[in-house]
Amino acid sequence: MKCTSTDAEKRAAFAVADLMAAAARTAPKGCGVDNIEVVILDGKEKEKLSADMRRIAKETDTEFFNRDADNVDNSHCIILIGVRDNPLGLEQCGSCGFENCGYAKQAGANCAFNITDLGIAIGSAVSIAADNRIDNRVFYSAGKTAVMTEVFPKDVKVAYGIPLSTSAKSIFFDREPGCVLV
């Protein structure tokens, strides 16, 4: 059997995606409560995500969604990591800015522990990609689109996407700036 570099690189990206999912799952969680959800897309599902990103770009005049959709299209796969909206019930916490979890839930606020756990899971996942020399970038746009188009269960309110690429030069750099700081 003859295997080209292109074939091997694609298999490597998918193997690393699996390891990234495991790293996100095993990352430390507040109070030991796991609210993390992970999805890996390729093929038609990945194409649908990038098409939805372009649709949202048009509807919201958010140009960087188009730029990021191009990167998703040019990636082998994308790992989506989200967090379920499940406050931990630490009634005296207040880290979300509300007096207690009940008020936070009524206001639609995100539990600070859940969001922190999501960040730690993403950091664990991208460290696996870096350790394996697989080009990647964390995309708010892909995660937001995945939430809006119900790639995740309905109780996932915040997510990020991490497309994976193997190319001679990283596709995630030398891009137009995505947002203007005011």
C-alpha positions as CSV (number, residue, x, y, z in Angstrom):
1,M,0.0,0.0,0.0
2,K,1.2,3.5,-0.9
3,C,0.2,6.3,1.4
4,T,0.8,9.9,0.4
5,S,1.8,12.7,2.8
6,T,-1.6,14.3,2.2
7,D,-3.4,11.1,3.4
8,A,-1.2,10.7,6.4
9,E,-1.6,14.4,7.4
10,K,-5.4,14.1,7.2
11,R,-5.4,11.0,9.3
12,A,-3.1,12.7,11.8
13,A,-5.5,15.7,12.1
14,F,-8.4,13.3,12.9
15,A,-6.3,11.4,15.4
16,V,-5.4,14.7,17.1
17,A,-9.1,15.8,17.0
18,D,-9.9,12.6,19.0
19,L,-7.1,13.4,21.5
20,M,-8.4,17.0,21.8
21,A,-11.9,15.7,22.6
22,A,-10.4,13.5,25.4
23,A,-8.3,16.4,26.7
24,A,-11.4,18.7,26.9
25,R,-13.3,15.9,28.7
26,T,-10.6,15.3,31.3
27,A,-9.8,19.0,31.9
28,P,-10.4,20.1,35.5
29,K,-14.0,21.2,36.2
30,G,-15.5,23.4,39.0
31,C,-16.9,21.2,41.8
32,G,-16.1,18.2,39.6
33,V,-19.2,18.8,37.6
34,D,-18.8,18.1,33.9
35,N,-21.0,20.4,31.7
36,I,-18.7,20.2,28.6
37,E,-20.0,19.0,25.2
38,V,-17.6,18.1,22.3
39,V,-18.5,17.6,18.7
40,I,-16.1,16.9,15.7
41,L,-17.4,17.8,12.2
42,D,-16.0,17.0,8.8
43,G,-17.5,16.4,5.4
44,K,-21.0,17.6,4.8
45,E,-21.5,18.6,8.4
46,K,-18.4,20.9,8.3
47,E,-19.6,22.3,5.0
48,K,-23.0,23.1,6.5
49,L,-21.4,24.8,9.4
50,S,-19.3,27.1,7.1
51,A,-22.3,27.8,4.9
52,D,-24.3,28.8,8.1
53,M,-21.4,31.0,9.1
54,R,-21.6,32.8,5.8
55,R,-25.4,33.2,6.1
56,I,-24.9,34.7,9.6
57,A,-22.2,37.0,8.3
58,K,-24.7,38.3,5.7
59,E,-27.6,38.6,8.1
60,T,-25.6,40.4,10.8
61,D,-23.0,42.3,8.7
62,T,-20.3,40.4,10.6
63,E,-17.6,40.0,8.0
64,F,-15.2,38.0,10.1
65,F,-17.6,35.1,10.0
66,N,-16.9,34.9,6.2
67,R,-13.2,35.0,6.8
68,D,-13.4,32.3,9.4
69,A,-15.7,30.2,7.2
70,D,-13.0,30.1,4.6
71,N,-10.6,28.7,7.2
72,V,-13.2,26.1,8.2
73,D,-13.6,25.1,4.5
74,N,-9.8,24.7,4.2
75,S,-9.5,22.6,7.4
76,H,-9.6,18.8,7.7
77,C,-12.1,19.0,10.5
78,I,-13.4,21.2,13.3
79,I,-13.7,20.4,17.0
80,L,-16.6,22.3,18.6
81,I,-16.4,22.6,22.4
82,G,-19.4,24.0,24.3
83,V,-20.7,24.2,27.8
84,R,-24.2,23.4,29.0
85,D,-26.1,26.1,30.9
86,N,-26.1,24.4,34.3
87,P,-25.2,26.7,37.2
88,L,-23.4,24.9,39.9
89,G,-25.7,26.0,42.7
90,L,-23.1,27.8,44.8
91,E,-25.7,30.2,46.2
92,Q,-23.2,32.6,47.8
93,C,-20.8,32.7,44.8
94,G,-21.9,35.8,42.9
95,S,-19.1,35.5,40.4
96,C,-21.6,35.9,37.6
97,G,-22.6,39.3,38.9
98,F,-25.9,38.2,40.4
99,E,-26.8,37.5,44.1
100,N,-27.4,33.8,43.5
101,C,-27.9,31.1,40.8
102,G,-31.6,31.6,40.7
103,Y,-31.3,35.3,39.8
104,A,-28.6,34.5,37.3
105,K,-30.7,31.8,35.6
106,Q,-33.7,34.2,35.4
107,A,-31.6,36.9,33.8
108,G,-30.1,34.4,31.3
109,A,-26.6,34.9,32.7
110,N,-23.8,32.4,32.3
111,C,-22.4,30.6,35.4
112,A,-18.8,31.9,35.8
113,F,-17.7,28.3,36.7
114,N,-19.2,26.9,33.5
115,I,-17.5,29.5,31.4
116,T,-14.2,29.1,33.2
117,D,-14.5,25.3,32.7
118,L,-15.1,25.9,29.0
119,G,-11.9,28.0,28.8
120,I,-9.8,25.4,30.6
121,A,-11.2,22.6,28.3
122,I,-10.3,24.7,25.2
123,G,-6.8,25.3,26.5
124,S,-6.3,21.6,27.2
125,A,-7.6,20.8,23.7
126,V,-5.4,23.3,21.8
127,S,-2.4,22.2,23.8
128,I,-2.8,18.7,22.3
129,A,-2.9,20.2,18.8
130,A,0.2,22.3,19.5
131,D,2.0,19.3,21.0
132,N,1.3,17.4,17.8
133,R,2.2,20.3,15.5
134,I,-1.3,20.6,14.0
135,D,-2.2,24.1,13.0
136,N,-5.3,25.4,14.7
137,R,-7.1,28.5,15.9
138,V,-10.0,29.1,18.3
139,F,-13.0,30.6,16.6
140,Y,-15.8,32.3,18.4
141,S,-17.7,32.5,15.1
142,A,-17.8,28.8,14.5
143,G,-18.9,28.1,18.1
144,K,-21.6,30.8,18.0
145,T,-22.9,29.4,14.7
146,A,-22.9,25.8,16.1
147,V,-25.0,27.1,19.0
148,M,-27.4,29.0,16.8
149,T,-27.9,26.1,14.4
150,E,-28.4,23.6,17.2
151,V,-25.3,21.4,16.5
152,F,-25.3,21.0,20.2
153,P,-28.2,20.2,22.6
154,K,-30.4,23.1,23.4
155,D,-28.9,23.7,26.8
156,V,-25.4,24.5,25.3
157,K,-25.4,28.3,25.2
158,V,-21.7,29.1,24.7
159,A,-19.2,27.3,22.4
160,Y,-16.0,27.8,20.4
161,G,-14.7,26.0,17.3
162,I,-11.2,24.8,16.6
163,P,-10.5,23.9,13.0
164,L,-7.4,21.7,12.3
165,S,-5.2,22.1,9.3
166,T,-2.0,20.6,8.0
167,S,-0.4,22.7,5.3
168,A,3.0,24.1,4.5
169,K,2.0,27.4,5.9
170,S,-0.7,27.9,8.5
171,I,-4.0,29.1,7.0
172,F,-4.8,30.8,10.3
173,F,-2.3,33.6,10.0
174,D,-1.9,36.5,7.5
175,R,-5.6,37.0,7.7
176,E,-7.5,40.3,7.6
177,P,-8.3,41.6,11.0
178,G,-11.7,40.4,12.1
179,C,-13.0,43.1,14.4
180,V,-12.4,46.7,15.0
181,L,-11.7,47.8,18.6
182,V,-13.5,50.9,19.6
